[in-house]
Amino acid sequence: MRKQISFLFAFILFCAAMALAADKEHGTVISDVDLRVTPDPTAQKLGKVTRGRDIFLMDHTMVDNKPWAHLLAVVDVNVEQETTKQISGWVPAETVITTSTPNGDQIIYGEAVDSQNLSDQRARKNAADDARRLYYRLYEYFPNSPLAGEALWRAADILWHLEKADISRRPSSREMDPSMRVAMDEETLKLVMKKYPHTKWADMAAYNLIDNKVCGSWKGETKCPDKESEIYEKYAREHPESPKAAEALYNAAWRQGALVEMYKAQHEQDKSEKARRKGMELAQEIATKYQDGDWKPRAMELQYALQQGIPTYVAESNAQQNGRPVK
């Protein structure tokens, strides 16, 4: 009975805090910071608020000429186990960015980029999650910012690749049928497409979604590269201005090159020749349309190999991969 009363009391306090927070400013923190019982650097720690966490600014005060902010925040109780809870406490005010902070969108974006770079360099643990949360906070708090579209895209892209890396370690990731493996969550990418249609951010979100449609392993089956080539070409036709259009066409052309060798191995010369011609046509289209970047020379190399009958693909002996380019 005593436990039930204690729980009820805690629940009432939480609801009261949430009701109070509803009228307060949203914000986040741009560095990991300890949440303390009182505005004092020596006070008891309640938990750690990590970059990009959603917070409500409840109050603020000055202590020894230093500003402190009273927050209702999600804190990390155990970083290793990724457990969190929502509590209130005090942090140094300079770490807090709210919707009323001048240039708040720029500041959050700058910290997100720094975190993303540290993640790419593997210089700070969980930096990718920090960047993802910060980018999403920018979109959430500053929807009219010129950075909002790119920020939402980056948040979605980071989450997609984190999930992709996790799923790739599972045995099901090698299933030939895409429906037989765990799919990445498409919700945030589709939100990008909904909120920012006909932009390069929407185009790139649509490109990521292809990952859920391709085979985990070809296992020597021509239907996989044949279908994937069709998917990539269709993307390029539907998103001609996309930064990913040339890459999509190259992926389509390279799979035609793979089909050349696969059909040869099956003694289907007519299909092999048809795939060779299709691959050359796509490669020529890339060389004609896309003058900048690496895709033109890569396409010309592929076209040359197909012209000269140089194999561009070899199947892996263990049939676990989708094959690899011949170098």
C-alpha positions in Angstrom: 0.0 0.0 0.0 2.8 2.4 0.9 4.5 1.7 -2.4 1.3 2.5 -4.3 0.9 5.8 -2.4 4.5 6.7 -3.2 4.1 5.8 -6.8 0.9 7.9 -7.0 2.6 10.9 -5.4 5.5 10.7 -7.8 3.0 10.4 -10.7 1.1 13.5 -9.5 4.3 15.5 -9.2 5.3 14.4 -12.7 2.0 15.4 -14.2 2.2 18.8 -12.4 5.7 19.3 -13.8 4.5 18.5 -17.3 1.5 20.8 -17.0 3.8 23.6 -15.9 6.3 22.8 -18.7 3.6 23.1 -21.3 3.8 26.9 -21.0 7.6 27.0 -21.0 10.2 27.3 -23.7 11.4 24.3 -25.6 15.1 23.9 -26.0 18.1 21.6 -26.0 21.7 21.5 -24.7 24.7 21.8 -27.0 27.1 19.9 -24.7 26.8 17.1 -22.2 26.0 18.6 -18.9 25.2 17.3 -15.4 21.7 18.1 -14.0 22.0 19.2 -10.4 19.5 19.5 -7.5 20.4 23.2 -7.0 22.2 25.8 -9.0 25.5 24.9 -7.6 28.4 23.1 -9.3 29.0 21.1 -6.2 25.3 20.1 -5.7 24.1 16.5 -6.0 23.9 15.2 -9.6 20.6 13.9 -10.8 21.8 12.6 -14.1 23.4 13.7 -17.4 21.7 15.7 -20.1 23.3 14.8 -23.5 23.4 16.9 -26.6 20.1 17.2 -28.5 17.9 16.1 -25.7 14.5 17.8 -25.5 14.1 20.1 -22.6 11.7 22.7 -21.1 13.2 25.9 -19.6 11.4 26.2 -16.3 13.3 29.1 -14.7 16.6 30.8 -14.5 18.7 32.5 -11.8 22.1 34.0 -11.2 24.5 32.5 -8.6 27.9 34.1 -8.1 27.4 36.2 -11.3 26.9 33.0 -13.3 23.6 32.2 -15.0 21.8 28.9 -14.3 18.8 27.3 -16.0 16.1 25.2 -14.3 15.1 22.4 -16.8 12.7 19.6 -17.1 14.8 17.3 -19.2 15.4 13.7 -20.4 18.5 12.6 -18.7 20.8 9.5 -19.3 20.6 7.4 -16.2 22.9 4.7 -17.6 24.7 5.7 -20.9 25.9 2.1 -21.5 22.4 0.6 -21.2 20.8 3.6 -22.9 18.3 4.1 -20.1 16.7 7.5 -19.6 14.1 9.3 -17.4 12.6 12.8 -17.3 13.4 14.9 -14.2 14.0 18.5 -13.3 17.1 20.2 -12.2 19.7 22.9 -12.8 22.4 23.3 -15.4 24.8 26.2 -16.4 22.7 28.4 -18.6 25.3 28.8 -21.4 24.8 25.2 -22.4 21.0 25.8 -23.1 19.7 26.9 -26.5 15.9 27.6 -26.7 13.5 28.8 -29.3 14.1 32.4 -28.3 17.9 32.2 -28.4 19.2 34.6 -31.1 20.6 32.5 -34.0 19.6 29.4 -32.1 19.1 27.4 -35.3 22.6 28.3 -36.5 24.1 27.3 -33.1 22.4 24.0 -32.9 23.3 23.2 -36.5 26.9 24.0 -35.9 27.1 21.7 -32.9 25.3 19.0 -34.9 27.9 19.2 -37.7 30.7 19.1 -35.2 29.2 16.0 -33.6 28.7 14.4 -37.0 32.3 15.0 -37.9 33.5 13.5 -34.6 31.3 10.5 -35.4 32.8 10.1 -38.9 36.3 10.2 -37.2 35.1 7.9 -34.4 36.5 10.4 -32.0 33.6 10.5 -29.6 31.3 7.7 -28.5 27.6 8.2 -29.4 28.5 11.3 -31.4 26.2 10.1 -34.3 23.2 9.9 -31.9 24.1 13.4 -30.6 24.2 14.8 -34.2 20.9 13.1 -35.1 19.1 14.5 -32.1 20.5 18.0 -32.6 19.5 18.1 -36.3 16.0 16.9 -35.4 15.7 19.5 -32.6 16.6 22.3 -35.1 13.8 21.1 -37.5 11.4 20.8 -34.6 12.1 24.1 -32.9 12.9 26.3 -35.9 10.7 25.0 -38.7 11.0 28.2 -40.7 14.8 28.2 -40.6 16.5 27.9 -44.0 18.4 25.0 -42.4 15.3 23.0 -41.3 15.0 20.9 -44.5 18.6 19.8 -44.5 18.6 19.3 -40.7 15.7 16.9 -41.0 17.3 15.1 -43.9 20.6 14.7 -41.9 18.7 13.4 -38.9 16.9 10.9 -41.0 20.0 9.9 -42.9 22.1 9.3 -39.7 19.3 7.2 -38.2 19.0 5.2 -41.4 22.7 4.3 -41.5 22.8 3.5 -37.8 19.9 1.1 -38.3 21.5 -0.3 -41.5 24.7 -1.0 -39.7 22.9 -2.8 -36.9 20.7 -4.8 -39.2 23.7 -5.8 -41.4 25.1 -7.8 -38.5 22.1 -10.0 -38.3 21.9 -13.3 -40.3 18.7 -12.2 -41.9 20.5 -9.4 -43.7 21.7 -12.0 -46.2 18.3 -13.1 -47.2 17.7 -12.8 -50.9 14.1 -11.7 -50.6 14.0 -8.2 -49.0 10.7 -9.1 -47.2 12.5 -11.8 -45.3 14.8 -9.5 -43.4 14.4 -6.7 -40.9 13.8 -3.4 -42.7 15.1 0.0 -41.7 12.4 2.3 -40.3 11.2 4.6 -43.1 9.2 7.0 -41.0 11.7 9.9 -40.7 12.8 9.7 -44.4 9.1 9.8 -45.5 8.7 12.8 -43.2 11.4 14.6 -45.2 9.6 13.8 -48.4 6.3 15.0 -47.0 7.6 18.2 -45.5 10.0 19.2 -48.2 8.7 17.8 -51.5 10.5 18.5 -54.8 13.7 19.4 -53.0 17.1 17.6 -53.1 16.5 16.5 -49.5 13.3 14.6 -50.6 15.2 13.2 -53.5 18.0 11.8 -51.3 15.5 10.5 -48.8 13.8 8.6 -51.7 17.2 7.2 -52.7 17.9 5.8 -49.2 14.6 4.0 -49.3 15.9 1.8 -52.1 18.0 -0.1 -49.4 14.9 -1.8 -48.2 14.1 -3.1 -51.7 17.3 -4.7 -52.8 18.4 -8.3 -52.2 20.5 -9.0 -49.2 22.4 -11.6 -51.3 22.0 -12.5 -55.0 23.0 -16.1 -54.4 23.7 -16.4 -58.1 20.1 -15.5 -59.1 19.8 -13.1 -62.1 16.4 -11.9 -60.9 18.1 -9.8 -58.1 20.5 -7.6 -60.2 17.8 -7.5 -63.0 15.2 -6.1 -60.6 17.7 -3.8 -58.8 18.9 -2.3 -62.1 15.2 -1.5 -62.9 14.7 0.1 -59.4 17.8 2.3 -59.8 17.0 3.4 -63.3 13.4 4.2 -62.3 14.7 6.3 -59.5 17.0 8.3 -61.9 14.0 8.9 -64.3 11.7 10.1 -61.5 14.4 12.2 -59.8 16.4 13.7 -62.6 17.6 16.7 -60.6 18.6 14.6 -57.6 22.3 14.6 -56.4 21.9 10.8 -56.5 20.7 10.6 -60.1 24.1 9.8 -61.6 24.9 7.3 -58.8 21.6 5.6 -59.4 22.2 5.3 -63.1 25.7 3.9 -62.4 24.2 1.3 -60.0 21.8 0.3 -62.8 24.5 0.1 -65.4 26.9 -1.9 -63.1 24.2 -4.5 -62.5 23.7 -4.9 -66.2 27.4 -5.6 -66.4 27.0 -8.2 -63.6 24.2 -9.8 -65.6 26.5 -10.1 -68.7 28.7 -12.5 -66.7 25.9 -14.2 -64.9 24.0 -15.0 -68.2 27.3 -16.2 -69.8 27.7 -18.7 -66.9 24.2 -20.0 -67.7 25.0 -20.2 -71.4 22.3 -17.6 -72.2 24.2 -15.6 -74.8 21.2 -13.6 -76.1 20.4 -12.3 -72.6 24.1 -11.6 -71.9 24.4 -9.5 -75.0 21.1 -7.6 -74.2 22.5 -6.8 -70.8 25.8 -5.7 -72.3 24.0 -3.2 -74.6 21.8 -2.0 -71.9 24.8 -1.4 -69.6 26.6 0.5 -72.3 23.6 2.7 -73.0 23.2 3.6 -69.4 27.0 4.3 -69.0 26.9 6.5 -72.1 23.9 8.4 -70.7 25.9 9.1 -67.5 28.9 10.3 -69.5 26.7 12.7 -71.5 24.5 14.1 -68.7 26.9 14.4 -65.8 30.1 16.2 -66.5 31.1 16.9 -62.9 32.3 14.5 -60.3 33.5 10.9 -60.5 30.5 9.3 -62.2 31.4 10.2 -65.7 34.9 8.6 -65.7 33.6 5.6 -63.8 30.8 5.2 -66.4 33.3 5.5 -69.2 35.5 2.9 -67.6 32.5 0.6 -67.3 31.5 1.3 -70.9 35.0 0.5 -72.1 35.1 -2.8 -70.2 31.7 -3.8 -71.7 32.9 -2.9 -75.2 36.1 -5.0 -74.8 34.5 -7.9 -73.1 36.4 -7.4 -69.9 34.5 -9.0 -67.0 33.3 -6.3 -64.5 31.9 -8.7 -61.9 32.7 -12.0 -60.2 30.5 -13.9 -57.9 31.7 -14.6 -54.4 32.5 -18.3 -53.9 30.5 -18.5 -50.7 27.5 -16.8 -52.3 27.1 -14.6 -49.3 27.7 -11.3 -51.1 26.2 -9.6 -54.2 29.4 -10.2 -56.0 32.2 -7.7 -56.4 33.7 -5.6 -59.2 36.7 -7.1 -60.9 39.9 -5.0 -60.4 
